[in-house]
Amino acid sequence: MLHALTTLLIQFADSMGYLGVYLYMLLVGTFIPLPSEILLIPAGYLASLGEKSLALLLVSGALGSLSGALVNYALSRYLVHRFFKEKPIVKKVSLFFRLHGKISVFLAPLTPGLGQYISIPAGLSHMPLRTFIPLTFAANLIWVGFMLLIGYIFGEGETADKSAALFSLILLGFVILSVSIYVFKELKKARENA
């Protein structure tokens, strides 16, 4: 059963191509709760076999996530802000985001479950795109790279540099764990101070 599921996911990733990776990650980057792991880990495995380019997967995945985040940003900036800006919760979110926006935009995509939603307060608080885009892209590049490397180290290709991939995976895992702890501590602090 597990072998059949793994094979199905690898075939899914193989059939997607780079444009498919971009479009899937665009959906992941919006408020639609799709797991990036379903596509990125098998795609990393295919890269280790030499069937996909790791660099192209990385760029198309990160650009897709950024595009999805920009959809959330635009919706919250124009729709939510226009119709709900007088609500107390919106004012609280905007105030928190003005104080902690840059660090939140960079760290949240590295925290499982929060990444795709951080663009909503960014749009509400009208964070400048010249700040939002590079921070979001950099964070998504790290997350997508982490997911791809997990699949990559399970590959069997002769060209796969397993030791470098494993070291990168451990390093990125440490970064993501540290970021997750920091974000949850800051959220708890903000809740206690509210």
C-alpha positions as CSV (number, residue, x, y, z in Angstrom):
1,M,0.0,0.0,0.0
2,L,2.8,2.5,1.0
3,H,4.8,1.5,-2.1
4,A,1.7,2.1,-4.3
5,L,1.1,5.5,-2.7
6,T,4.8,6.5,-3.1
7,T,4.7,5.5,-6.8
8,L,1.6,7.5,-7.4
9,L,3.1,10.6,-5.8
10,I,6.3,10.2,-7.9
11,Q,4.2,9.8,-11.1
12,F,2.2,12.9,-10.1
13,A,5.3,15.0,-9.5
14,D,6.8,13.7,-12.8
15,S,3.7,14.6,-14.8
16,M,3.5,18.1,-13.4
17,G,6.6,19.5,-15.0
18,Y,8.1,22.9,-14.0
19,L,5.0,24.9,-14.9
20,G,2.8,22.4,-12.9
21,V,5.1,22.9,-9.9
22,Y,4.7,26.6,-10.2
23,L,0.9,26.4,-10.5
24,Y,0.6,23.9,-7.6
25,M,2.8,26.0,-5.4
26,L,0.8,29.1,-6.4
27,L,-2.3,27.4,-4.9
28,V,-0.3,26.3,-1.8
29,G,0.7,30.0,-1.4
30,T,-2.9,31.2,-1.2
31,F,-5.3,30.4,1.5
32,I,-6.2,27.0,0.0
33,P,-4.8,24.4,2.5
34,L,-2.8,22.2,0.1
35,P,0.4,20.4,1.5
36,S,3.5,21.3,-0.5
37,E,5.1,18.1,0.6
38,I,2.9,16.0,-1.7
39,L,4.6,17.5,-4.7
40,L,8.0,18.8,-3.6
41,I,9.4,15.6,-1.9
42,P,8.7,13.4,-4.9
43,A,10.0,16.1,-7.2
44,G,13.3,16.2,-5.1
45,Y,13.5,12.4,-5.5
46,L,13.2,12.8,-9.3
47,A,15.9,15.4,-9.2
48,S,18.3,13.0,-7.5
49,L,17.7,10.5,-10.4
50,G,18.5,13.2,-12.9
51,E,15.0,13.3,-14.3
52,K,14.4,16.9,-13.1
53,S,16.6,19.9,-12.5
54,L,16.8,20.7,-8.8
55,A,17.5,24.4,-9.6
56,L,14.5,24.7,-11.8
57,L,12.3,23.0,-9.3
58,L,13.6,25.3,-6.6
59,V,12.9,28.4,-8.6
60,S,9.5,27.4,-10.0
61,G,8.4,26.3,-6.5
62,A,9.5,29.5,-4.8
63,L,8.1,31.7,-7.5
64,G,4.8,29.8,-7.3
65,S,4.6,30.3,-3.5
66,L,5.4,34.0,-3.9
67,S,2.7,34.4,-6.6
68,G,0.1,32.8,-4.2
69,A,1.2,35.1,-1.4
70,L,0.7,38.0,-3.7
71,V,-2.9,36.9,-4.4
72,N,-3.5,36.8,-0.6
73,Y,-1.8,40.2,-0.2
74,A,-4.0,41.8,-2.9
75,L,-7.2,40.3,-1.6
76,S,-6.6,41.5,1.9
77,R,-5.3,44.9,0.9
78,Y,-8.2,45.7,-1.3
79,L,-11.2,43.6,-0.2
80,V,-10.8,42.9,3.5
81,H,-9.3,46.3,4.2
82,R,-12.1,48.1,2.3
83,F,-15.0,46.3,3.9
84,F,-13.7,45.4,7.4
85,K,-11.1,48.0,8.3
86,E,-13.1,49.4,11.2
87,K,-13.3,46.0,12.9
88,P,-11.2,45.9,16.2
89,I,-9.5,42.7,15.2
90,V,-8.3,44.2,11.9
91,K,-6.9,47.2,13.8
92,K,-5.1,44.9,16.2
93,V,-3.6,42.8,13.4
94,S,-2.5,45.9,11.6
95,L,-0.8,47.4,14.7
96,F,1.0,44.1,15.4
97,F,2.1,43.8,11.8
98,R,3.4,47.4,11.7
99,L,5.6,46.5,14.7
100,H,6.7,43.0,13.7
101,G,5.9,42.8,10.0
102,K,9.3,42.3,8.4
103,I,10.4,39.5,10.7
104,S,6.9,37.9,10.5
105,V,6.9,37.9,6.7
106,F,10.3,36.2,6.6
107,L,9.8,33.7,9.4
108,A,6.2,32.6,8.9
109,P,6.8,30.7,5.6
110,L,9.3,28.7,7.5
111,T,6.8,27.7,10.1
112,P,4.5,24.8,9.1
113,G,0.9,25.9,8.9
114,L,1.5,29.7,8.9
115,G,3.3,30.4,5.7
116,Q,0.5,31.0,3.3
117,Y,-1.5,33.2,5.7
118,I,1.2,35.8,6.6
119,S,0.5,37.7,3.4
120,I,-3.0,38.6,4.7
121,P,-1.9,40.9,7.5
122,A,0.9,42.2,5.2
123,G,-1.8,43.3,2.7
124,L,-4.0,44.7,5.5
125,S,-1.2,46.8,6.9
126,H,-0.2,47.9,3.3
127,M,3.4,46.6,3.7
128,P,5.4,48.0,0.7
129,L,5.8,45.4,-2.0
130,R,9.5,46.3,-2.2
131,T,9.8,44.7,1.3
132,F,7.2,42.0,1.0
133,I,8.4,40.4,-2.2
134,P,12.1,39.8,-1.4
135,L,11.4,38.6,2.2
136,T,8.6,36.3,1.0
137,F,10.6,34.9,-1.9
138,A,13.7,34.3,0.3
139,A,11.7,32.4,2.9
140,N,9.9,30.3,0.3
141,L,13.2,29.5,-1.3
142,I,14.4,28.0,2.0
143,W,11.1,26.1,2.5
144,V,10.9,24.7,-1.0
145,G,14.7,23.8,-0.9
146,F,14.1,21.9,2.4
147,M,11.2,19.9,0.9
148,L,13.1,19.1,-2.3
149,L,16.2,18.0,-0.3
150,I,14.2,15.5,1.7
151,G,13.2,13.8,-1.5
152,Y,16.6,14.2,-3.0
153,I,18.4,12.3,-0.2
154,F,16.1,9.3,-0.8
155,G,17.0,9.1,-4.5
156,E,19.2,6.5,-6.1
157,G,20.8,8.4,-8.9
158,E,24.6,8.2,-9.4
159,T,24.7,12.0,-9.8
160,A,23.1,12.6,-6.4
161,D,25.5,14.1,-3.9
162,K,24.0,12.5,-0.8
163,S,26.4,13.9,1.8
164,A,26.0,17.5,0.6
165,A,22.2,17.1,0.4
166,L,22.1,15.5,3.9
167,F,24.2,18.3,5.4
168,S,22.0,21.0,3.7
169,L,18.8,19.2,4.9
170,I,20.1,19.1,8.5
171,L,21.1,22.8,8.3
172,L,17.7,23.9,6.8
173,G,15.9,21.7,9.3
174,F,17.7,23.5,12.1
175,V,16.8,26.9,10.6
176,I,13.1,25.9,10.2
177,L,12.9,24.5,13.8
178,S,14.6,27.6,15.3
179,V,12.2,29.8,13.3
180,S,9.2,27.9,14.4
181,I,10.1,28.1,18.0
182,Y,10.8,31.9,17.7
183,V,7.5,32.6,15.9
184,F,5.4,30.6,18.4
185,K,7.2,32.4,21.3
186,E,6.5,35.8,19.7
187,L,2.9,34.9,19.1
188,K,2.4,33.8,22.7
189,K,4.1,37.0,23.9
190,A,1.8,39.1,21.7
191,R,-1.3,37.3,23.0
192,E,-0.3,37.9,26.6
193,N,0.3,41.6,25.9
194,A,-3.0,42.1,24.1
